[in-house]
Amino acid sequence: MDGGGHGERYRVDQRPAAIFVGDAPALDFLNSVATPIDTVVDWIDDGAGLLDWMAQAKLVPADVLRTIRTRTRPGELDRIAGRARQLREWFRGFVQEHKGRRLVPQDVDELEPLNHLLERDARFSRIVLRPDTRPASLELQEMRAWDSPDALLLPIGMVLARLLVTEDFSQVKACEGPACTLLFADHTRGHARRWCSMAICGNRAKQAAHRQRLKARQRGPSRGGKAG
């Protein structure tokens, strides 16, 4: 699958399902622009798209998304989607530059834009009942104050930060598909993953190799001089 570029404008109900092949939420965020067939689709190209993508990614509780959708003007949501795209492309640049090697201490100097976003997070904890246990028990639940629509950027910032502190960047890779720019974290045994998806880019590569073998057989052995 191709990724990057400027997305075609789709209504939310016309967009294909978002792509989640990154094996890390932050990389799925970078993959929120891609070419699932022939046309670039940007799943967060407007405010409605951003809310829909965040619902698919399960980054924000469904009731919070419903409240934000009903209480926020479309133009305001479009502005926040624009900021999300800016954040995405800034972080894409960082990942593209540093993937394939472990992060080193001096890399933190490049992360000030992300730290500025994280500083705005209003998180708190509450003691609540766990409804799924018998007898009922208590748990400490992390909460966030969704005091403005701009808070939609905060869970995105958190997954970007978690990628930086939990993933081995030497195993952050780009798909080897010739026209594909989707990214993933290679968690396979032996770290041998090559494709965003074996069902798409992997099969394309197999089909291309098969065609090459057929052509080679059709050409036959190279002609040489006849034996005397």
Secondary structure, DSSP 8 states (H G I E B T S, - for coil): -EE-S--B---GGGS------SSSHHHHHHTTEEESSSS-EETTSSHHHHHHHHHHHT-S-HHHHHHHHHHS-HHHHHHHHHHHHHHHHHHHHHHHHHTTS---GGGGGGGHHHHHHHTT--EEEEEEEETTSSS-EEEEEEEE---SGGGGHHHHHHHHHHHHHHS-GGGEEE--STT---EEE--STTS----S-IIIIIHHHHHHHHHHHHHHHHH-S-------
